[in-house]
Amino acid sequence: MERNVVCKEDEMKIGDRKVIKVRKMSIIVVRKEDNFYALRNACPHQGAEFDKGVLRGAARASEVGEICYEKPGGFLYCPWHHWSFDVENGCSAHDPANTKIKTFDVKIEGEDVVVYA
């Protein structure tokens, strides 16, 4: 695993995203509350880059006309077909057992956000 410094911890606010290149791979780093997550920046469906999509919660409805969002800021959405993936584990919201994107370890070292990929 290669050590990749992304930025200083205070440079990313909650909900911010940052893309880094490691070798030829694009990785998206997301700040959710006080945690940072890193995932491959490509949807497994057709390869769209998640940084062109949105970061928000998962919409759930318990009654007709009612929509609430679970895990605010916790899902990356593909900009092409709106497939959604949990930033914490890379699992698809609709098929978590079979559809997943690669995740990477993120550590705070001093003031630096570091991705190991």
C-alpha positions, 0 to 999 in steps of 0.5 A, spaced: 500 500 500 502 506 498 501 512 502 498 518 499 497 525 502 490 528 500 490 534 504 490 537 511 484 535 515 481 542 516 481 543 508 475 539 507 469 541 510 463 536 512 460 534 505 466 536 501 469 531 496 476 531 493 479 526 487 486 524 487 490 520 482 494 514 484 498 511 479 492 511 473 486 510 478 482 515 480 480 515 488 474 520 491 475 522 498 469 524 502 468 527 509 462 525 512 462 528 519 468 527 522 470 521 518 474 521 511 472 515 506 476 513 500 473 509 494 474 508 487 471 514 483 468 509 478 461 506 478 461 499 476 455 499 472 458 503 466 464 507 469 461 514 470 465 518 475 462 519 482 465 526 483 460 528 477 454 526 481 451 528 488 453 526 495 446 525 499 442 520 504 438 515 501 431 516 500 426 512 504 419 512 504 414 509 509 408 512 507 405 515 500 408 522 499 413 521 505 420 521 503 426 521 509 433 521 508 437 515 511 445 517 513 445 524 510 451 525 506 452 518 506 451 515 499 455 517 492 450 517 486 452 515 479 451 522 475 449 517 469 444 512 472 443 514 479 446 508 482 448 509 489 453 507 494 454 507 501 461 511 502 462 507 509 463 500 505 462 501 498 456 497 498 450 499 493 444 501 496 440 496 492 444 490 491 449 490 497 451 483 497 453 483 489 454 490 487 460 494 491 466 499 489 473 498 492 474 502 498 481 504 501 484 506 508 484 513 510 488 515 516 489 522 519 496 523 521 498 529 524 494 534 520 494 530 514 488 526 511 492 520 508 489 514 503 493 508 503 492 505 496 
